[in-house]
Amino acid sequence: AMEGGLSVASRIREGDCAVLKRDDVFKAVSVLRRRKIIFEKQWFYLDNAIGHVYGTTFEVTGGGNLQPKQEAEETNKETKEAGTDNRNIVDDGKSQKLTHDDIKALKDKGIKGQEIVQQLIENSTTFRDKTEFAQDKYIKKKKKKYEALITIVKPSTRILSTMYYAREPGKINHLRYDTLGQMLTLGNIHAGNKMIVMETCAGLVLGAVMERMGGYGSIIQMYSGGGPVRAATSCFGFPKVFFDNLHEFPLSKVDSLLSGTFSTETLPSEPEDNALAEEASNGLTDEKQTSLQETEEESTTEAAMEINQTEEQETMDINAEDVEHKENKEKENKENVREKQRKQWERRKKLLETAALLREKNADGLIVASKFHPTPLLLALLEFVAPSRPFVVYCQYKEPLLECYTKLRERGGVINLKLSETWLRNYQVLPDRSHPKLTMSGGGGYLLSGITVVLDKGKSDSSNLEALKMEEPSSKRRKVQDLHC
């Protein structure tokens, strides 16, 4: 009855972005029919998952089909025999009577993982002598190996940042999930904000900001190169409306915008480049961009060659078909050019709109998490932020942020500057055996945060510091003189 009352949004639908989970391992996939998925040495199809609720745990059965797992009844604890300690157990590899071939035979018969685990327990000579904890550990280990259970969950910032940090930390500049959480809090991100985001974390930070803002407010993403990378952003599966107020602006144009010499004329004017940049902004990777460029160039040269051939044939032997073919080709070429011009014009229009938004210099916050040195970035981008607004800069290393901190203090216009690092340790919480996990993250990077204030151009912070230094000795001298009296 409860399931029936759930909204459509919480059900798995075809075309959705979903995340597969097995223990602490995650993988983002698109839900498509008849598409083989390989995850954690298991292969299966997601067809049967469509229509089920997110969070359902499935078992992989024969032929790679997913079946929702029935809740197994709790194994009767009271009949379980357990030893007092593990001192008499010797790991000589002879305690298990079932051989590798026996287990393979069981699998081939189609016997479920649960039953295989049960057989392994029954055929283990040392199982009864193990302590209760050791028995639980044994069962857990065997279940992981023989029971192919997969949970399908809805993507969220927490899940995707955990996934990226575990699988491809290099792509997100080793930004750990707790550090990302700190960024969202320190940046005071909420619905209705006007945010500037500069990141080279595959679009993960952008996605986190978009999720927090819930589709209300506007975001200007600064990017370097051909276009912004949004591979991780697409994993969130946001509705179309979330992208209506998402703008992008090239870093290369920031200086000209600040000096007042900005114009869209300096954009690459070749239609190819523009069409590519347009496509790149839809989240294509660099490799795909180059291949696109090649194919586009090839197609235009092919067209030119074909037209030349038809012209040669005409001189030799005027044929009505050839003339028609030539006309069609020319028409196609004209249409292609027109289409490219339209895309180019649209891109310019969008760029001008974004420039106008930035010129207002009233952004509600700034988030920077990139592979570039933070100092020049921050000094330029802070110009667009309104006073009394937070900014957060992430860097994998401490030194660039120290330099950034010093430069900002000299420049003034900021208060409450803090350089911080979060410390993360996971704990196992179980009755009678709660303890910190043995593995611990070495470092999740550093954050520099602060609040903007109106910058008094006449007096910078450094001159104030000089004045303080001058005063200090005289006041100390006075105290010394008083003592002599």
C-alpha positions in Angstrom: 0.0 0.0 0.0 2.8 2.3 0.9 4.6 1.7 -2.4 1.5 2.6 -4.4 1.3 6.0 -2.7 4.9 7.0 -3.6 5.4 9.7 -6.1 6.5 8.8 -9.7 9.9 10.6 -9.0 11.0 8.0 -6.5 10.6 5.1 -9.0 13.3 3.9 -11.4 12.4 5.0 -14.9 14.0 4.3 -18.3 16.5 7.0 -19.2 17.1 7.9 -15.5 20.6 8.4 -14.1 20.9 5.9 -11.2 23.7 4.8 -8.9 24.4 1.1 -8.3 25.6 0.3 -4.8 27.3 -2.8 -3.4 28.6 -2.4 0.2 30.7 0.8 -0.1 31.2 0.7 -3.8 29.2 3.0 -6.1 28.8 3.3 -9.9 26.7 5.8 -11.9 24.8 4.3 -14.8 22.0 5.3 -17.3 18.9 3.1 -16.9 18.5 1.6 -20.4 16.8 -1.6 -21.6 18.9 -4.5 -23.0 22.2 -2.9 -22.0 24.7 -5.1 -20.3 26.2 -3.5 -17.2 29.3 -4.8 -15.5 29.7 -3.9 -11.9 31.9 -5.5 -9.2 32.7 -8.5 -11.5 28.9 -9.1 -12.0 27.1 -8.6 -15.3 23.4 -8.0 -15.5 20.6 -6.0 -17.3 18.6 -3.2 -15.6 15.3 -4.1 -17.5 13.6 -5.7 -14.4 14.6 -2.7 -12.1 12.4 -0.3 -14.1 9.3 0.6 -12.2 10.7 -0.4 -8.8 11.3 2.1 -6.0 14.8 3.7 -5.6 16.6 2.0 -2.7 15.4 -1.5 -3.7 18.0 -4.3 -3.3 18.1 -6.8 -6.2 19.7 -10.2 -6.6 21.4 -11.1 -9.8 19.8 -14.4 -11.1 20.6 -16.5 -14.1 20.9 -14.7 -17.5 21.8 -11.4 -15.7 18.3 -10.7 -14.6 17.6 -8.6 -11.5 15.0 -9.9 -9.0 14.0 -7.8 -6.0 15.4 -9.6 -2.9 12.9 -11.0 -0.5 13.6 -10.1 3.1 15.3 -13.2 4.6 14.0 -14.4 8.0 16.6 -13.8 10.7 18.8 -16.8 11.3 18.0 -18.3 14.7 20.7 -17.0 16.9 20.0 -19.2 20.0 20.9 -22.4 18.3 24.2 -21.0 17.0 27.1 -22.6 18.8 30.1 -20.3 19.4 33.6 -20.8 20.9 35.0 -18.5 23.7 37.9 -17.4 21.7 39.8 -18.1 18.5 43.1 -19.4 20.0 42.7 -23.0 18.8 41.9 -22.2 15.2 44.7 -22.7 12.7 44.4 -21.3 9.3 45.8 -24.2 7.3 43.3 -24.0 4.5 41.9 -27.5 5.4 38.9 -26.5 7.4 36.6 -26.3 4.4 35.4 -29.6 3.0 33.8 -28.2 -0.1 36.3 -27.8 -2.9 36.4 -25.1 -5.6 34.8 -27.6 -8.1 32.0 -28.4 -5.7 31.1 -24.8 -5.3 31.2 -24.3 -9.1 28.9 -27.3 -9.5 26.4 -25.8 -7.0 26.5 -22.5 -8.9 25.9 -24.3 -12.3 22.9 -26.0 -10.8 21.5 -22.5 -10.2 21.5 -22.8 -6.4 21.1 -19.4 -4.8 24.0 -17.6 -3.1 22.2 -17.8 0.3 22.1 -21.7 0.1 25.8 -21.8 -1.0 26.8 -19.8 2.1 24.7 -22.2 4.3 26.5 -25.2 2.7 29.9 -23.5 3.3 29.0 -23.0 7.0 27.9 -26.6 7.4 31.0 -28.0 5.7 33.4 -25.8 7.7 35.1 -27.8 10.5 36.2 -24.7 12.5 33.0 -22.6 12.2 31.6 -23.8 15.6 34.8 -23.0 17.4 34.9 -19.4 16.2 33.6 -16.6 18.5 30.3 -15.1 17.7 31.9 -12.1 16.1 34.2 -14.2 14.0 31.2 -16.2 12.8 29.4 -13.0 11.8 32.5 -11.9 10.0 32.8 -15.2 8.2 29.2 -15.1 7.0 29.5 -11.5 5.9 32.6 -12.4 3.9 31.1 -15.4 2.2 27.8 -13.5 1.5 29.8 -10.8 -0.3 31.5 -13.4 -2.5 28.5 -15.6 -3.3 25.4 -13.5 -3.0 25.2 -11.0 -5.8 23.2 -8.2 -4.3 22.9 -4.8 -5.8 21.0 -1.8 -4.5 19.9 0.9 -6.9 19.9 4.4 -5.3 19.0 7.9 -6.5 22.0 10.1 -7.2 22.8 12.9 -4.7 25.7 15.1 -3.9 26.8 12.8 -1.0 26.7 9.6 -3.1 28.3 11.1 -6.2 31.1 12.8 -4.3 31.8 9.6 -2.4 31.8 7.7 -5.7 34.2 10.1 -7.4 36.5 10.3 -4.4 36.8 6.5 -4.3 37.0 5.8 -8.0 38.5 8.8 -9.7 39.9 11.3 -7.2 42.2 12.9 -9.8 39.2 14.1 -11.8 37.9 16.1 -8.8 41.3 17.4 -7.6 41.1 15.0 -4.6 38.1 17.0 -3.1 36.8 14.8 -0.3 33.0 14.7 0.4 33.3 16.3 3.8 35.3 19.2 2.4 32.6 19.7 -0.3 30.0 19.8 2.5 32.1 22.4 4.3 32.2 24.5 1.0 28.4 24.4 0.6 28.0 25.6 4.2 30.7 28.2 4.2 29.4 29.5 0.9 25.9 29.9 2.4 24.4 28.3 -0.7 20.6 28.4 -0.8 17.7 28.9 -3.2 17.5 32.3 -4.8 21.2 33.0 -4.7 23.2 34.4 -7.6 26.4 32.3 -7.5 29.7 32.4 -9.4 31.3 28.9 -9.6 34.8 28.2 -11.0 35.6 24.6 -10.9 37.6 21.9 -12.7 36.1 19.0 -10.7 34.2 17.5 -13.7 31.1 19.4 -12.7 30.7 17.8 -9.3 30.9 21.1 -7.4 28.5 22.7 -9.9 26.1 19.9 -9.4 26.3 20.2 -5.6 25.5 23.9 -5.8 22.6 23.3 -8.2 21.2 20.6 -5.9 21.3 23.0 -2.9 19.7 25.8 -4.9 16.9 23.5 -6.1 16.4 25.3 -9.4 15.9 28.8 -7.9 18.4 31.6 -8.4 21.1 31.7 -11.0 24.6 30.3 -11.4 27.4 31.6 -13.6 30.0 29.0 -14.3 33.5 30.3 -15.3 35.5 28.0 -17.5 38.8 27.7 -19.3 39.2 26.2 -22.7 36.5 25.4 -25.3 33.6 25.0 -22.8 32.7 24.0 -19.3 33.0 20.3 -18.4 29.9 18.9 -16.9 30.3 15.1 -16.9 29.4 14.7 -13.2 26.6 17.3 -13.4 24.8 15.1 -15.8 24.9 12.2 -13.3 22.6 14.1 -10.9 19.7 13.7 -13.4 18.4 17.3 -12.8 15.2 18.3 -14.5 15.5 20.6 -17.6 14.4 23.7 -15.6 17.5 23.5 -13.4 19.6 24.5 -16.5 17.5 27.5 -17.5 19.4 29.8 -15.1 22.8 28.2 -15.6 25.2 30.5 -17.5 28.8 30.1 -18.5 31.5 32.6 -19.1 35.1 32.1 -20.3 37.9 33.0 -18.0 39.9 34.5 -20.9 37.3 37.3 -21.2 37.3 38.3 -17.5 40.1 40.9 -17.8 38.5 42.6 -20.8 35.1 42.6 -18.9 36.7 44.3 -15.9 38.6 46.8 -18.0 35.6 47.6 -20.1 37.0 46.5 -23.5 34.9 43.3 -23.6 33.3 42.4 -26.9 32.1 39.2 -28.5 34.0 40.0 -31.7 37.1 38.3 -30.5 35.4 35.0 -30.3 36.7 32.3 -32.7 34.7 33.3 -35.8 35.0 30.1 -37.8 31.7 28.4 -37.7 33.3 25.0 -36.9 34.9 26.2 -33.7 31.6 27.7 -32.6 29.6 24.7 -33.3 32.2 22.7 -31.4 32.2 25.0 -28.4 28.4 24.8 -28.4 28.6 21.0 -28.3 31.4 21.1 -25.8 29.2 23.1 -23.4 26.8 20.2 -23.5 29.4 18.2 -21.6 31.5 16.5 -24.2 35.1 15.5 -23.4 38.1 16.8 -25.2 38.7 13.7 -27.2 35.1 13.8 -28.5 35.6 17.5 -29.4 38.7 16.8 -31.6 37.0 13.9 -33.3 34.0 16.1 -34.0 36.2 18.8 -35.5 37.9 16.2 -37.7 34.6 14.8 -39.0 33.2 18.2 -39.6 36.3 19.3 -41.6 36.3 16.0 -43.5 32.6 16.4 -44.5 33.2 20.0 -45.7 36.2 18.9 -47.8 34.3 15.9 -49.1 31.5 18.2 -50.2 33.9 20.5 -51.9 35.6 17.5 -53.7 32.2 16.2 -54.9 31.2 19.6 -56.3 34.6 19.8 -58.1 34.0 16.3 -59.6 30.5 17.3 -60.8 31.9 20.4 -62.4 34.5 18.3 -64.3 31.8 15.9 -65.5 29.6 18.8 -66.7 32.4 20.1 -69.0 32.9 16.6 -70.4 29.3 15.6 -70.8 26.4 17.8 -69.6 24.1 15.5 -67.7 20.8 16.7 -66.1 21.3 14.4 -63.1 24.7 15.9 -62.3 23.3 19.4 -62.4 20.6 18.4 -60.0 23.1 16.7 -57.7 25.2 19.8 -57.7 22.3 22.0 -56.8 21.3 19.7 -53.9 24.9 19.8 -52.6 25.0 23.6 -52.8 21.6 23.8 -51.0 22.9 21.5 -48.3 26.1 23.5 -47.9 24.1 26.7 -47.6 21.9 25.2 -44.9 24.9 23.9 -43.0 26.4 27.4 -43.0 23.1 29.0 -42.0 22.8 26.5 -39.1 26.3 27.2 -37.9 25.8 30.9 -38.1 22.6 30.5 -36.0 24.4 28.6 -33.4 27.2 31.1 -33.4 24.7 34.0 -33.0 23.0 32.1 -30.2 26.3 31.6 -28.4 27.1 35.3 -28.7 23.7 36.3 -27.4 24.2 34.0 -24.3 27.7 35.3 -23.7 26.4 38.9 -23.8 23.6 38.0 -21.3 26.2 36.4 -19.0 28.5 39.4 -19.3 25.6 41.7 -18.4 24.9 39.5 -15.3 28.5 39.8 -14.2 28.7 43.5 -14.8 26.1 44.1 -12.2 28.8 43.0 -9.7 26.2 41.8 -7.2 26.8 38.0 -7.0 25.8 36.5 -3.6 28.8 34.3 -3.4 31.9 32.7 -5.1 33.0 29.1 -5.0 36.4 28.2 -6.5 37.7 24.6 -6.7 40.1 24.3 -9.6 43.5 23.1 -10.7 44.6 26.7 -11.3 46.5 28.8 -8.9 43.8 30.4 -6.7 45.4 33.9 -6.2 44.8 35.5 -9.7 41.5 33.8 -10.0 40.2 35.0 -6.7 41.5 38.6 -7.1 39.7 38.9 -10.5 36.4 37.1 -9.6 35.9 38.9 -6.2 35.3 42.0 -8.3 31.9 40.6 -9.3 30.8 39.7 -5.8 28.6 42.1 -3.8 29.9 43.3 -0.4 29.1 41.3 2.8 29.0 38.0 0.8 30.9 34.7 1.5 33.5 33.2 -0.8 35.2 29.8 -0.5 38.4 28.6 -2.3 39.4 24.9 -2.3 42.9 23.8 -3.1 44.5 20.3 -2.8 47.6 21.9 -1.2 48.1 24.4 1.5 50.8 26.6 0.1 48.9 28.3 -2.7 46.1 29.2 -0.2 48.7 30.7 2.2 49.9 33.0 -0.6 46.3 33.8 -1.5 45.6 34.6 2.2 48.5 37.0 2.3 47.6 38.7 -1.0 44.0 39.2 0.2 45.1 40.7 3.5 47.3 43.2 1.6 44.5 44.1 -0.8 41.8 44.5 1.8 38.1 44.3 1.1 37.7 41.0 3.0 37.2 40.0 6.6 36.9 36.8 8.6 39.6 35.1 6.5 40.1 31.5 7.5 42.3 28.7 6.2 41.1 25.3 7.3 41.4 21.6 6.8 38.8 19.0 7.8 39.8 15.8 9.5 37.8 12.7 8.7 37.8 9.4 10.4 35.2 6.6 9.9 33.9 4.6 12.8 32.4 1.1 12.9 29.4 1.2 15.2 28.2 -2.3 16.3 27.2 -3.6 19.7 30.3 -4.5 21.7 32.7 -3.7 18.9 32.5 0.0 18.1 35.9 1.4 17.1 37.5 3.7 14.5 38.1 2.0 11.2 41.7 1.1 10.5 41.9 3.0 7.2 41.7 6.7 7.3 41.8 9.4 4.6 45.2 11.1 4.4 43.9 14.5 3.5 40.8 16.1 1.9 42.4 19.4 0.8 42.3 22.9 2.2 39.7 25.7 2.3 40.2 29.4 2.4 37.0 31.2 3.3 36.0 34.8 4.1 33.5 37.5 3.6 33.7 40.5 1.2 33.3 44.1 2.5 33.3 47.4 0.6 36.9 48.0 -0.4 38.1 51.6 0.4 40.3 52.3 -2.6 42.2 55.1 -0.8 43.5 53.1 2.2 44.5 49.5 1.8 45.0 47.0 4.6 48.8 47.1 4.3 49.0 50.8 5.2 46.9 50.2 8.3 49.3 47.4 9.3 52.2 49.8 8.8 50.6 52.3 11.1 50.0 49.7 13.8 53.6 48.6 13.6 54.8 52.2 14.1 52.6 52.7 17.1 53.5 49.5 18.9 57.1 50.3 20.0 56.1 53.8 21.3 53.4 52.4 23.5 55.8 49.8 24.8 58.4 52.5 25.5 55.8 54.5 27.5 55.1 51.4 29.7 58.9 51.0 30.4 59.2 54.7 31.3 56.3 54.4 33.8 58.1 51.4 35.4 61.3 53.5 35.9 59.4 56.1 37.8 
